Amino acid sequence: MADPTLNFVNCPDAAGGHRMAYWQWGDATAAHTVVCVHGLTRQGRDFDVLARALLARAPGPIRVVCPDVAGRGMSDWLQDAKAYAVPTYAADMLALLAHLKPQTLDWVGTSMGGLIGMAVCVHAKAVGAEVRRLVLNDVGPVLEWASLVRIGSYLAKHMHFDSLQQAADSLRVIASSFGPHTPEQWMELSRHMVKPDPQGGVRLHYDPTIALAFQSLEQDAAAAGEAALWGLYDAITAQTLVVRGADSDLLSIQTAEQMTQRGPKARLVSFEGVGHAPTLVADDQVDTVASFLLG
């Protein structure tokens, strides 16, 4: 199956605008579009396995679009580090949807990508779109503080590596909660996380100032934000699937179960032996998401 094409969309901001990259799979003219958005420090090629599965299993033409959120991958870095936040990312995604003009729209969001998706569900009509089916991968309106502290501890560290293999080995330690992967699977998940460093070797493919906004978050502010996130969640009308790592430290089982009882009353599926967050590479994870989107 052919690799995706790299495309760009212009997104407005206070500094004069920036370009967001997105990887496009399948038929660019297809009525059915699935947008897949990655986690905090990741990038759009995380969804290669899922995208290929959707193309292979879809009963008709389908387009799978996997953006690199601003500051990651092939997208521009933002001039204002404080702009690295969900409102900016959601505005960028609305610009993308205005460009893509999807007739049928589904959304897969891992962690941060799920938070962005919640906002997009509520505001997509402003650009003539509507999310039909939503997958929230290990994220919800309540983000456990201990997990946020853990994630913040490794941001902006270990940026440079002598080789891709060294980078993959380091990332595997940092992301041990992703669950078991073969060496080949992990190398594919790592390959697009780095870029050549002019000084030699490779470096992580995201703006280290992402850490500034994240690490400035205070526990009281995070708790205060829960009400706003529940407000977004309760306003969602899309059919919703919550995917959770059974050992997740970000999405508690209590929050996940609440998500099945309010708002869109999501269906909940947990995967044993996985924490935060399922990579949607394992066969059972891919089958669950693909069946939900294509069923």
C-alpha positions in Angstrom: 0.0 0.0 0.0 1.3 3.4 -1.0 2.7 5.8 1.7 0.7 8.9 2.6 1.1 12.3 0.9 2.4 15.3 2.9 0.2 18.4 2.6 -0.1 21.7 4.4 -2.8 24.1 5.5 -2.4 27.7 6.5 -3.6 28.5 10.0 -4.1 32.0 11.4 -2.5 33.2 14.6 -1.6 36.4 16.4 2.0 36.2 15.0 0.9 36.2 11.4 0.0 32.6 10.8 1.7 29.2 10.6 1.5 26.1 8.4 0.2 22.8 9.8 1.3 19.6 8.0 -1.0 16.7 7.5 -0.5 13.2 6.1 -3.3 12.1 3.8 -4.1 8.5 3.0 -6.5 7.1 0.4 -8.9 8.9 -1.9 -8.7 12.7 -1.6 -12.2 12.9 -3.1 -13.8 10.4 -0.8 -17.0 11.5 1.0 -15.9 9.7 4.2 -12.9 11.3 6.0 -11.3 10.1 9.2 -9.1 12.6 11.0 -6.6 11.0 13.5 -4.8 13.3 15.9 -1.8 12.3 18.1 -0.7 12.8 21.6 1.3 15.6 23.3 4.8 14.9 21.8 3.9 12.6 19.0 3.1 13.2 15.3 0.7 12.1 12.6 2.6 9.0 11.4 1.7 7.3 14.6 -1.5 6.2 12.8 0.1 4.4 9.9 -1.1 1.0 10.9 -4.7 2.2 11.6 -4.8 4.1 8.4 -3.8 1.1 6.3 -6.3 -1.0 8.1 -9.1 1.5 7.4 -8.2 1.7 3.8 -8.1 -2.1 3.4 -11.4 -2.7 5.3 -13.6 0.3 4.2 -16.5 -0.8 1.9 -16.0 2.3 -0.2 -13.7 5.2 -0.8 -12.2 6.7 2.3 -9.7 9.4 3.2 -7.6 9.2 6.4 -6.0 12.5 7.4 -3.3 12.5 10.2 -2.1 16.1 11.1 1.1 17.0 12.8 -0.1 19.3 15.5 1.7 22.7 15.5 5.2 22.4 16.9 5.5 18.7 16.0 6.7 16.8 13.0 6.6 18.7 9.7 4.4 21.5 11.1 5.7 25.0 11.9 6.8 25.8 15.4 4.8 28.6 17.0 6.5 31.9 17.8 4.7 32.2 21.2 5.3 29.2 23.4 2.1 30.1 25.4 0.1 29.3 22.3 0.9 25.6 22.6 -2.6 24.8 24.0 -5.8 23.1 23.1 -7.6 26.3 21.9 -4.8 26.9 19.3 -4.8 23.3 18.2 -8.6 23.2 17.9 -8.6 26.4 15.8 -6.0 24.9 13.6 -8.2 21.8 13.1 -11.2 23.9 12.2 -9.0 25.5 9.5 -8.1 22.1 8.3 -11.7 21.0 8.2 -12.7 24.1 6.3 -10.0 23.2 3.8 -10.9 19.5 3.5 -14.7 20.0 3.4 -15.5 16.4 4.5 -19.0 15.2 3.9 -18.9 12.4 6.5 -16.4 13.1 9.3 -15.1 10.7 12.0 -12.4 11.6 14.6 -9.7 9.5 16.4 -7.9 11.4 19.1 -5.1 9.9 21.3 -4.7 11.8 24.6 -4.2 15.4 23.6 -5.8 14.6 20.2 -8.9 13.5 22.1 -9.1 16.8 23.9 -8.8 18.6 20.6 -11.5 16.3 19.2 -13.9 17.2 22.0 -13.5 20.9 21.2 -13.9 20.2 17.5 -17.1 18.2 18.0 -18.7 21.3 19.6 -17.4 23.9 17.1 -17.2 22.0 13.8 -20.5 23.3 12.5 -18.9 26.8 12.3 -16.9 25.5 9.3 -19.7 23.4 7.8 -18.6 20.0 9.4 -20.0 17.6 11.9 -18.3 14.8 13.7 -20.3 11.6 13.2 -18.2 9.1 15.2 -15.6 10.0 17.9 -12.8 7.8 19.3 -11.3 9.1 22.5 -8.1 7.2 23.1 -7.2 7.1 26.8 -8.4 10.6 27.6 -11.5 12.3 29.1 -12.6 15.4 31.0 -10.6 14.5 34.1 -6.9 14.2 33.7 -5.1 12.6 36.7 -2.6 15.0 38.2 0.1 12.3 38.9 0.1 11.4 35.2 0.5 15.0 34.1 3.5 15.4 36.5 5.0 12.2 35.0 4.6 13.4 31.5 6.0 16.8 32.3 9.1 15.3 33.8 10.4 14.0 30.5 9.4 16.9 28.2 12.4 18.8 26.7 14.8 16.1 27.9 16.8 13.5 25.9 16.4 15.6 22.7 19.6 14.5 21.0 20.7 10.9 20.1 23.6 9.5 18.2 21.4 7.2 16.1 17.8 6.3 15.4 18.3 3.1 17.3 19.5 5.0 20.4 16.4 7.3 20.1 14.1 4.3 19.8 15.6 2.6 22.8 15.3 5.8 24.9 11.7 6.4 23.8 10.8 2.9 24.6 11.8 3.5 28.2 10.0 6.8 28.4 6.9 5.3 26.8 6.9 1.9 28.6 3.2 2.5 29.5 2.3 2.1 25.8 2.4 -1.6 26.3 4.2 -4.5 24.6 5.5 -4.0 21.0 7.8 -6.0 18.8 11.1 -4.4 18.0 9.9 -3.8 14.5 6.7 -2.1 15.7 8.6 0.1 18.1 11.1 1.1 15.4 8.2 2.2 13.1 6.7 4.2 16.0 10.1 5.9 16.6 11.2 6.5 13.0 9.1 9.6 12.5 9.8 10.9 15.9 13.3 12.2 15.0 15.0 14.3 12.4 18.6 14.7 11.4 20.5 17.0 13.7 22.9 19.5 12.0 25.5 18.6 14.7 25.2 14.9 13.9 22.9 12.2 15.0 19.2 12.8 15.3 16.9 14.9 17.6 13.3 14.7 18.6 10.9 16.1 16.0 9.1 18.6 18.2 9.6 22.1 19.6 11.1 21.8 23.2 9.2 24.9 24.3 6.0 22.8 24.3 7.3 21.9 27.7 7.0 25.5 29.0 3.3 25.7 28.7 2.7 22.2 30.0 5.0 22.5 33.0 3.5 25.8 34.0 0.2 24.1 34.6 -0.8 24.1 38.3 -2.9 21.5 40.0 -5.6 24.0 41.0 -5.9 25.2 37.4 -6.1 21.7 36.1 -8.9 20.9 38.5 -10.7 24.0 37.6 -10.5 23.1 33.9 -12.4 19.8 34.6 -15.8 21.6 34.6 -15.1 23.2 31.2 -14.0 19.8 29.8 -17.1 18.1 31.1 -19.1 20.9 29.5 -17.5 20.0 26.2 -18.0 16.3 26.7 -21.7 16.7 27.6 -22.3 18.7 24.5 -21.0 16.0 22.1 -23.6 14.4 19.9 -21.3 12.1 18.0 -21.5 8.4 18.6 -18.5 7.9 20.9 -16.0 5.1 21.8 -13.7 5.5 24.7 -10.6 3.3 24.4 -8.6 2.9 27.6 -5.4 1.2 28.7 -6.5 -0.9 31.7 -3.4 0.4 33.6 -3.8 4.0 32.5 -2.6 6.6 35.0 -4.2 9.5 33.0 -7.8 8.3 32.5 -9.1 6.6 35.6 -11.7 3.9 35.5 -14.0 6.1 37.5 -13.9 8.9 34.9 -14.2 6.4 32.0 -17.3 4.9 33.5 -18.8 8.3 34.1 -18.3 8.9 30.4 -20.5 6.0 29.6 -23.3 7.5 31.7 -23.4 11.2 30.6 -23.0 13.3 27.4 -22.8 10.9 24.4 -22.8 7.9 26.7 -19.8 6.4 25.2 -19.0 2.7 24.7 -15.9 1.8 26.8 -13.3 -0.7 25.7 -10.2 -1.4 27.9 -7.0 -3.2 26.9 -5.1 -5.3 29.5 -1.4 -4.8 29.9 -1.5 -1.3 28.5 -1.3 2.0 30.3 -1.3 5.5 28.8 -1.9 5.2 25.9 -2.8 2.4 23.5 -0.9 3.0 20.2 -3.6 1.4 18.0 -1.0 -0.9 16.5 -1.9 -4.2 18.1 -4.5 -6.2 16.2 -7.1 -6.1 18.9 -6.8 -2.3 19.2 -7.0 -1.8 15.4 -10.0 -4.1 15.1 -11.9 -2.3 17.9 -11.4 1.1 16.3 -11.8 0.1 12.7 -15.0 -1.8 13.5 -16.5 1.2 15.3 -15.6 3.6 12.5 -16.7 1.4 9.6 -19.6 -0.5 11.2 
